[in-house]
Amino acid sequence: MVKLRLRRHGRKQRVTYRIVAINAQSRREGEAIKEVGSYNPRNEQTQLDVSVITALLKNGAQSTATVRDILKRAKVLEQVGINF
């Protein structure tokens, strides 16, 4: 199963995250299928590849709770027609 989850990037106290599509059995830092966005929690910046995310979600990919909240704030889930 494919999951959309966060991959930690950056150094201590300066962390940023990349949103990746990855096999659910893989480790957090494991081999990603595709990188679909980034999230910077320090200044609430989000960059998303909406077309790829919607295609993955329509094909059955699941998202973690944190990624789901990020997608809700960006109103991506409304475009897909998924209500969580």
C-alpha positions as CSV (number, residue, x, y, z in Angstrom):
1,M,0.0,0.0,0.0
2,V,1.2,3.5,-0.8
3,K,1.1,6.2,1.9
4,L,1.6,9.9,1.8
5,R,3.8,10.8,4.8
6,L,6.4,13.3,6.0
7,R,10.1,12.8,5.7
8,R,12.3,14.8,8.0
9,H,14.9,17.0,6.4
10,G,17.2,19.7,7.8
11,R,19.2,20.0,10.9
12,K,18.4,20.3,14.6
13,Q,16.1,23.1,15.5
14,R,15.7,23.9,11.8
15,V,13.6,21.0,10.7
16,T,11.6,21.0,7.5
17,Y,9.6,18.1,6.0
18,R,9.1,16.7,2.6
19,I,5.8,15.0,1.7
20,V,6.5,11.8,-0.1
21,A,4.6,8.9,-1.5
22,I,6.2,5.8,0.0
23,N,5.5,2.1,0.5
24,A,3.7,1.7,3.9
25,Q,6.2,-1.0,5.0
26,S,9.2,1.3,4.4
27,R,11.1,3.2,7.1
28,R,10.6,7.0,7.4
29,E,13.8,7.7,5.6
30,G,13.4,4.8,3.2
31,E,13.2,4.8,-0.6
32,A,10.4,7.1,-1.7
33,I,8.3,6.5,-4.8
34,K,7.8,10.2,-5.5
35,E,8.3,13.5,-3.7
36,V,5.0,15.5,-3.9
37,G,5.6,18.5,-1.7
38,S,7.2,20.1,1.3
39,Y,6.2,21.6,4.6
40,N,8.0,24.1,6.7
41,P,6.4,24.3,10.2
42,R,8.5,27.3,11.4
43,N,6.8,29.7,9.0
44,E,3.8,27.5,7.9
45,Q,4.9,27.3,4.3
46,T,3.5,24.5,2.2
47,Q,4.4,23.6,-1.4
48,L,2.3,20.9,-3.0
49,D,2.2,19.2,-6.4
50,V,-1.6,19.0,-6.3
51,S,-2.1,17.1,-9.6
52,V,0.2,14.3,-8.4
53,I,-1.4,14.2,-5.0
54,T,-4.9,14.0,-6.4
55,A,-3.9,11.2,-8.8
56,L,-2.3,9.2,-5.9
57,L,-5.3,9.6,-3.6
58,K,-7.7,8.6,-6.4
59,N,-5.6,5.5,-7.0
60,G,-6.0,4.4,-3.4
61,A,-3.0,6.0,-1.6
62,Q,-3.6,6.7,2.1
63,S,-2.3,9.6,4.0
64,T,-1.1,9.9,7.6
65,A,-3.0,12.1,10.0
66,T,-0.5,15.0,9.8
67,V,-0.4,15.0,6.0
68,R,-4.2,14.8,6.0
69,D,-4.3,18.0,8.1
70,I,-1.8,19.8,5.8
71,L,-3.9,18.8,2.8
72,K,-7.1,20.0,4.5
73,R,-5.5,23.4,5.1
74,A,-4.5,23.6,1.5
75,K,-8.0,22.5,0.4
76,V,-6.6,19.6,-1.7
77,L,-9.0,17.0,-0.3
78,E,-12.0,19.1,-1.5
79,Q,-10.7,18.9,-5.0
80,V,-10.4,15.1,-4.8
81,G,-13.8,14.7,-3.2
82,I,-12.5,13.0,-0.1
83,N,-14.0,13.9,3.3
84,F,-12.0,12.9,6.4
